[in-house]
Amino acid sequence: MIRNLHFKNALEEIINKNSIVADVGTGTGVLAMWASMAGAKKVYAIEKDRQIFKVASRLIEENKLNNIILINADAKKVILPEKVDIIVSECISSFGINEPFIPTVSVFKEKNLKKVGIIIPFIIYLEVVPCETLFYDVWVDFSQQDLLGISLHSFDTHLKNQIFTVIGDQDEFLSSPQKLWQLNLDKYKGNTIKFNSSLKFNTIRDDIFHGFLGWFKAYLTSRVILDTSPTSPCTHWDQIFFPTQHPIEVRKGDVISAKFEASINAKSIKWKWKVITKGCKMVHDTEKKFSQQKLFKF
């Protein structure tokens, strides 16, 4: 509901009676319908999946919104009969950019958005912080123990090289959060998101370092910001967790150095993260893992 409210507020803020809007990856058509209800002159709703397209068609008809034009097609291949003023797309995922659909939105934008047009969201801002968490012992490190007589040790490499979805807590922070990277969707072009970022953190207390907690802020407009940090109201995205190969005892004032690399496109999501602290160097690579799992801390 928080996500929906933010998108609705953003559309109501910027749409006027002359606005031509495109909802890319419309799904059930909710954003397209809000755009129509906000007073848009015309709304193009593009959806590739045939079954979801049928659902959107029925819902739009049910709500008697006659200025929405539904298009059942791959958005990368769509050229509209006119340029649009606004593109809206709920193209964000667990860590903001962990979504292969973002390049699709970029391709669509280059073909169909006016030069002075607006894209929602226009910035996706990533933050990370070193943390200690019970989640590590429960889900990441359980392979160190036998399971009713069965050894799970060979599973350890896969667990330590994957990204988990978790419910984080500010009390778990071992330092102040830092900006990892930001994606400017209004300027982004291409089929692959690539970046690397190096950070240094100073620990604020004695504790156990288990990995990095991460989240995103999506700037839908300059005033409507969807914040998924543990200090904000909970969303369905929760937070993400980059584990270390093993827990490390840290003291207040210790330095934790980290480097993150990402490569994301329509076919794959790849992450690497390197950690150096207390004389330990740990290198992680999602290419070594099984498929990403969504696991929750209870």
C-alpha positions in Angstrom: 0.0 0.0 0.0 2.9 2.4 0.8 4.3 1.8 -2.7 1.0 2.4 -4.3 0.3 5.6 -2.4 3.6 7.1 -3.4 3.1 6.4 -7.1 -0.5 7.7 -6.9 0.7 10.9 -5.2 3.5 11.4 -7.8 1.1 11.1 -10.7 -1.4 13.5 -9.1 1.4 16.0 -8.6 2.7 16.2 -12.2 -0.3 15.3 -14.4 -2.4 18.0 -16.0 -5.3 18.0 -18.5 -2.8 18.1 -21.4 -0.5 15.3 -20.2 0.0 12.2 -22.5 1.3 9.4 -20.3 2.8 5.9 -21.0 2.7 3.2 -18.3 5.4 0.8 -19.3 4.8 -2.7 -18.0 1.3 -1.8 -16.8 0.5 -5.2 -15.3 -3.0 -5.0 -14.0 -3.2 -1.4 -15.2 -3.3 0.3 -11.8 -0.8 3.1 -12.6 -2.5 3.7 -15.9 -5.8 4.1 -14.2 -4.5 6.5 -11.6 -2.9 8.5 -14.4 -6.3 8.7 -16.1 -8.1 9.6 -12.9 -5.5 12.3 -12.2 -6.7 14.1 -15.4 -4.4 12.9 -18.1 -5.5 13.6 -21.7 -4.4 10.2 -22.9 -2.7 7.1 -21.3 -0.9 4.4 -23.2 -0.7 1.2 -21.1 1.9 -1.3 -22.5 2.0 -5.0 -21.3 3.8 -7.9 -22.8 2.1 -10.8 -20.9 -1.1 -11.8 -22.7 -2.9 -13.1 -19.6 -2.1 -10.0 -17.4 -3.1 -7.8 -20.4 -6.5 -9.4 -20.4 -6.9 -8.7 -16.6 -5.9 -5.0 -17.2 -8.4 -4.7 -20.0 -11.2 -6.0 -17.8 -10.3 -3.7 -14.9 -10.0 -0.6 -17.1 -13.4 -1.4 -18.6 -14.9 -2.0 -15.1 -13.7 1.4 -14.0 -15.0 3.1 -17.2 -11.8 4.8 -18.1 -12.1 5.5 -21.8 -8.9 7.5 -22.4 -6.6 4.5 -21.8 -5.1 2.7 -24.8 -4.0 -0.8 -24.0 -1.1 -2.2 -26.1 -0.2 -5.9 -25.8 3.5 -5.9 -26.9 7.1 -5.9 -25.8 7.8 -2.3 -24.8 11.3 -2.4 -26.3 9.6 -2.7 -29.8 6.8 -0.2 -29.3 6.8 3.1 -31.2 3.8 5.2 -30.2 2.0 7.4 -32.7 3.0 10.4 -30.6 5.7 11.4 -28.1 4.5 11.3 -24.5 5.0 13.8 -21.7 5.4 11.3 -18.9 6.6 7.7 -18.6 5.7 5.8 -15.4 7.0 2.3 -14.6 7.1 0.3 -11.4 10.4 -1.1 -12.6 12.1 -1.3 -9.2 12.9 -4.5 -7.3 14.5 -5.7 -4.1 17.5 -3.5 -4.3 16.1 -0.9 -6.7 18.2 -1.8 -9.7 17.9 -5.6 -9.3 15.3 -5.6 -12.1 16.0 -6.7 -15.7 13.1 -4.5 -16.8 15.0 -1.3 -16.4 16.8 -1.5 -19.7 13.4 -2.1 -21.4 12.1 1.2 -19.9 15.3 2.9 -21.2 14.8 1.7 -24.7 11.1 2.7 -24.7 12.1 6.1 -23.3 14.5 6.9 -26.2 11.8 6.2 -28.8 8.8 7.7 -27.1 9.5 10.4 -24.5 9.5 14.1 -25.4 12.9 15.9 -24.9 11.4 17.8 -22.0 9.5 14.7 -20.8 9.4 13.2 -17.3 10.1 9.7 -16.1 8.8 8.2 -12.9 10.9 7.2 -11.0 13.7 9.5 -12.2 16.4 8.5 -9.7 17.0 5.2 -7.8 19.4 5.8 -5.0 21.2 2.9 -3.2 22.6 2.8 0.3 24.4 0.2 2.3 25.7 -0.2 5.9 27.7 -2.9 7.7 25.6 -4.8 10.2 25.3 -7.6 12.7 22.2 -9.8 12.3 20.7 -13.0 13.8 19.7 -13.8 10.2 23.3 -14.8 9.5 23.3 -17.6 12.0 19.8 -18.8 11.1 20.0 -18.8 7.2 23.5 -18.1 6.0 25.7 -20.1 8.4 23.5 -23.1 9.0 25.5 -25.2 6.6 28.3 -25.3 9.2 26.2 -27.7 11.3 24.9 -31.2 10.5 21.2 -31.7 9.7 20.0 -34.8 11.6 23.2 -36.6 10.5 23.5 -35.0 7.0 26.5 -32.8 6.3 25.7 -29.5 4.5 29.2 -28.1 4.4 29.4 -28.1 0.6 26.4 -25.8 0.5 28.4 -23.1 2.3 29.9 -21.5 -0.8 26.5 -21.0 -2.4 25.0 -19.4 0.7 28.0 -17.0 1.2 27.8 -15.8 -2.4 24.1 -14.9 -2.7 22.0 -11.9 -1.8 19.1 -12.4 0.6 16.0 -10.4 1.1 15.6 -9.7 4.8 13.8 -7.5 7.3 16.5 -5.2 8.7 16.6 -3.1 11.9 18.4 0.2 12.6 19.7 -1.4 15.8 21.8 -3.8 13.7 23.8 -0.9 12.0 27.6 -1.0 12.8 28.2 2.4 11.1 26.5 5.2 9.4 24.9 4.2 6.1 26.6 5.4 2.9 25.6 6.0 -0.7 26.5 3.1 -2.8 25.4 4.4 -6.2 22.5 6.1 -8.0 20.8 5.5 -11.3 19.4 8.5 -13.1 16.7 6.9 -15.2 16.0 10.2 -17.0 19.5 10.1 -18.4 20.3 6.4 -18.5 20.8 4.7 -21.9 21.8 1.2 -22.7 20.9 -2.4 -22.2 23.1 -3.1 -19.2 23.6 -1.4 -15.8 27.2 -1.5 -14.7 29.0 0.2 -11.9 31.6 -0.3 -9.2 31.9 1.6 -5.9 34.4 1.6 -3.1 33.4 2.6 0.4 35.0 2.8 3.9 33.0 2.6 7.1 34.1 3.3 10.7 32.4 1.1 13.2 30.5 2.7 16.0 30.6 -0.1 18.6 32.1 -3.4 19.5 30.1 -6.2 17.8 30.1 -9.0 15.3 30.2 -8.0 11.6 28.1 -10.3 9.4 27.7 -8.4 6.2 26.0 -5.4 4.6 22.4 -4.3 4.8 21.1 -2.4 1.7 18.0 -0.6 0.5 17.0 2.0 -2.0 15.2 5.4 -2.3 13.2 5.9 -5.5 12.7 9.6 -6.4 9.3 9.5 -8.1 9.3 13.3 -8.1 11.5 15.8 -6.3 9.0 15.7 -3.4 7.6 12.2 -3.5 10.4 9.8 -2.4 9.8 6.1 -1.8 12.3 5.1 1.0 12.8 1.4 1.8 15.3 1.8 4.6 14.7 0.1 8.0 14.0 3.6 9.4 11.0 4.1 7.1 7.6 2.3 7.1 7.9 -1.3 5.9 7.3 -2.1 2.2 7.0 -5.4 0.4 10.6 -5.0 -0.8 12.1 -5.1 2.8 15.9 -4.8 2.6 18.7 -6.9 1.1 21.7 -8.6 2.8 25.2 -9.2 1.4 26.8 -11.7 3.7 30.5 -12.2 4.6 32.3 -15.5 4.3 32.5 -15.7 8.1 31.6 -13.4 11.1 34.3 -11.0 12.3 34.6 -9.4 15.7 35.1 -5.6 15.3 35.9 -2.9 17.8 34.6 0.7 17.9 36.6 2.7 15.4 37.6 -0.2 13.2 37.6 0.4 9.4 35.6 -1.8 7.1 36.6 -1.4 3.4 34.2 -2.7 0.7 34.0 -2.7 -3.0 30.7 -3.5 -4.9 30.4 -4.4 -8.5 27.2 -4.9 -10.5 26.2 -6.0 -14.0 22.4 -6.2 -14.7 20.6 -6.7 -17.9 17.5 -8.5 -19.3 19.3 -11.9 -19.1 21.2 -11.8 -15.8 21.8 -10.1 -12.5 25.5 -10.3 -11.3 27.0 -8.9 -8.1 30.5 -9.0 -6.6 31.5 -7.6 -3.2 34.9 -7.6 -1.6 35.5 -6.9 2.1 38.7 -6.0 3.9 38.8 -5.5 7.7 40.9 -6.7 10.7 43.4 -8.3 8.3 40.8 -10.4 6.6 40.0 -10.2 2.9 36.8 -11.8 1.6 35.6 -11.9 -2.0 32.0 -12.8 -3.0 30.5 -13.4 -6.4 26.9 -14.3 -7.2 28.1 -16.4 -10.1 29.0 -19.0 -7.6 25.5 -19.3 -6.0 22.3 -21.0 -6.7 19.3 -18.9 -7.8 18.4 -15.9 -5.6 16.1 -16.8 -2.7 13.7 -14.7 -0.7 14.1 -15.5 2.9 12.8 -13.7 6.0 14.1 -13.3 9.5 11.6 -14.2 12.1 
